[in-house]
C-alpha cells in the first residue's frame, strides 16, 4: 500500500483531507496512488463474491474516484491469486423473493452503471475467475486485461437464473450475439486465450502481472490529453447507443470542442517543437 491515500480495513485514517478520508470500507480495498485509484474486491475466502455490503463499498469507491479530480483512471481487481470476482454471493441470492430479486438486480445494475460512466477509464485487471457478476463488472470496464489463469463465464442458468447486472446486454455488445448466447446458455467457462480470441479481453499477460499491465496501460492513457480522453470515452460509449449518423454528428461536435482547449494547442505545439506535451486538462 503506497503513497497518497490508502483506505483499507487496516488503515482507515488517511493522511490527507481527501474525500476518501471519510470512507471506511469492509470488503473493498480502496487506494489512491497519484492519478490512479485501485479498487480491490477483498473477500478472498469466497473468491470475492459480491454481497450487499461489497456492492455498497464499491459504490462508495466509484463515487470517490469520480469526484476526486486528481484521479484520472481506475483499476478494478480482486484480492488473492485465484479470483477476480466469482459472481454474486449465492447464499444471499438464494433468499431473494421475486420483488427483492428485481430490486437487487436494479441496484447492482446502477452500481455497474456508475463504473461504466465514471468519465475516467476503468481497467479491469482480471486475475482468476470472472464469473457472473465478475464478468459483468469486467464488461462495464473500459478495458480488460487478463492473466493467463483468468476464466470468464456467465453461469447463472446453472442456478436457474439469468445474468442480472447487465451481462445479457453488454456481453452481446462486446462479443456479438452468437457468442453471448453461447456463453449465457451453456454456462461454460472460457479461458483467457479464448476470451482474447473473441474480443472479450484486450490483452493476456502471465499470471501475477495483470495489475502491472493495467497500471502500464493507465499510465499510457494518462500521458495523453485529459480532455480528449474524456471525449473518447463519451464518443465511443454514447455512440454505441446511437444510430451511426447521430454518432458521427456527436463525434464531430466533440472534435470541434477539442479546438477550444489548451490541451489541443499544447499537444500540437509539442509535436511541432519535437518535445513531450505538458497537458493541463483544460
Ligand atoms: N457465492 C458465494 N460463495 C462462493 C461463490 C459465490 N458466487 N463462489 C465461490 N464461493 C465460495 C465457495 O462456496 C467456497 O466457500 P467454502 O470454502 O466456505 O466452501 C469458496 O468460495 C471457495 O470456492 P470453491 O467452490 O471451493 O472453489 P473451487 O476452486 O472448487 O471452484 C468456482 C471455484 C469459481 C468454479 C466455484 O466456486 C463456483 O462455481 N462458484 C460459483 C460461481 C457462480 O455461479 N457465480 C455466479 C453467481 S450468480
Boltz pocket constraint, residues with backbone or C-beta under 6 A from the ligand:
constraints:
  - pocket:
      binder: B
      contacts: [[A, 44], [A, 45], [A, 46], [A, 47], [A, 49], [A, 50], [A, 86], [A, 87], [A, 88], [A, 89], [A, 90], [A, 91], [A, 129], [A, 131], [A, 132], [A, 133], [A, 155], [A, 156], [A, 159]]
      max_distance: 6.0
